Structures are given as structure tokens and as C-alpha cells.
Amino acid sequence: MNTPDLGLPMTVSADGLPARVRIHEVGARDGLQNEKAIVPAAVKAEFVRRLAGTGLTTIEATSFVHPKWVPQLADAEELFPAVADLPVDLPVLVPNERGLDRALALGARRVAVFASATESFAKANLNRTVDEALAMFAPVVARAKVADVHVRGYLSMCFGDPWEGAVPVPQVVRVCRALLDMGCDELSLGDTIGVATPGHVGALLTALTEAGVPVDTLGVHFHDTYGQALSNTLTALRHGVTTVDASAGGLGGCPYAKSATGNLATEDLVWMLRGLGIDTGVDLGRLVATSVWMAAHLGRPSPSRTVRALAGSGADSHQEH
């Protein structure tokens, strides 16, 4: 039995929460980048198209990173044109000016750079110090803004680092301010290894507000390593955040942080938000069906609890939300 057919989850709103949340879907990029077996570009394109059919309005398509570093995304030039006609936002990652050139040449209108809050991860991910990485991004952001392209700044290791341990809140605030000051339109606060807890999330968001970072420029990107992603998300919503990163089916991790498990599953997020009466515009049935389809291509079941709960019981019954 498909539980939403019974009016479940029951909608019970709570005070202090937004009326609508924009889901920044990362399954096609962050979700697939760690897959050892190369997923054909045609399958990735169909995945993006199916995600767009669920009502998601922001779907991260790919990364214009050097193929040597992330072989799974070596097909960016093939993939992006195959989905560029979709009526959704299709942000792409650009690690440097060369990546920006490749993205702009294909007509990308939304790009993202990926910085680190810690020196260890900056070294592992970019082979630079934090400040050297920021200096590398400055001309990328400046050129994107001249081209009237929206820029997102990803910030990894905001809540903990596998080499350094705890990350001081002021350290994260400093890099956030630097990214905003160089021209980023939006920031995504990454709990790359999934160690954040709600009090820590609240403390960082409060500190960012006190540092003059507008809450409407912030998104959150939680991993569910310790089962905290939804509780951390709810805390962020109570602090005014309305953009949440999530990955269809809970796909993904981080190639440079081996302790990172999957991203927050989009279906689990939608289930919670539906129960709170928060609008996402997402059709949960279509989303579950899409994740089941992709799981079949990957040869393993989805780790999303909501997908598992609904997939065997009429998940293809589309539930409008």
C-alpha cells in the first residue's frame, strides 16, 4: 500500500518555518561523481530529464573539472547540451578559469566554485591553501559576473574535517565572507563528512548573520553519515534558510573525504517537508520512481529510507505536491 494514498504523512505545520523550500538537486553531479563504473552520458541525461519531470527547479548537471580528477564527469561537453533545453536551472561546477571557459562555451548560466573551510581539505582537494584557492576563484567569479552568470560558492568542511577534527566557527565565517565579497550570489554550507549536529548548525548560522551574511544567500548541504541530516536541515530552516541541497535516492559522497557517506536523500527531505506543510513543488511519486530507475542502472537499491518505504508499494503512483 502506498502510504501517501492514505493522506500520509499527515500535514502538521510548525511555527518558525518557511512556507516554501527550494531544493538544489545534486544527484546527477555530486551523487554520481563517485561511481566507479562510468555511467553513460545518455543515462545521465535521462536522469536529469526525469528529475526535471518531478518538479525540481534546480538540478546540478555536471562539473567542468579535469577528467583526470573526476573521470565520471569527463563527459560534461556531451551531457550539458543534451539537457540544456530543459526549463530548469542547470548549475555546473567550474574549478578554474578553464572550466569556466568550457561551461560558458556551452551556454551555462549558473556556475559554482568549490572552496574549503580547512587547510587540509584545500590541500587534498585543490592542492592549494585556503587563501590560494580563494585567489584562484576570484577571476572565475569576476568573469562569470561580467557574463551575467549566477555564481554559487560551495564551502566544504564547515562542521568538521577528517584530518583537523573540529572546525572553529569563525574560520568558516571568514571564508564565507570572502566568497560573498568576491561576488558569489549564493553559498552552500557543506557538512562534507556528516558530523554536524543541530546546535552546531544553529551556532554557525547565527555567527554568519552577525557577520552580515544575508540568510537568503545561504543553502545547506548535509551528509547523513551519523543520521543527522534531517535534524540539521530542520534547524537551518528555523534559522531562515530556504535552500537545501539534496540528492535523489541519497546518492553520493566525496572523492576526497573517504569517511563521507551519501548526501541527504531528496525523497527523505520531501517527506519531512510535506509533513510540515512546506511547499517544494516536487511530485514525490515521480521522484521515487526516478530513483528506483537510477538504482537499477547502478545495480543496487537506493539508500533512501523513503524510497525503500514507497518503492515496493506503488511508488509510481504520482503524488502531486
PyMOL commands that set and color helices and strands:
alter all, ss='L'
color gray80, all
select helices_A, chain A and resi 3-6+27-31+41-52+71-73+76-83+97-105+119-126+130-146+169-181+198-210+215-217+229-238+248-250+266-275+284-298+305-311
alter helices_A, ss='H'
color red, helices_A
select strands_A, chain A and resi 22-25+58-59+62-63+92-93+110-116+150-156+186-191+218-222+243-246
alter strands_A, ss='S'
color yellow, strands_A
deselect
rebuild
show_as cartoon
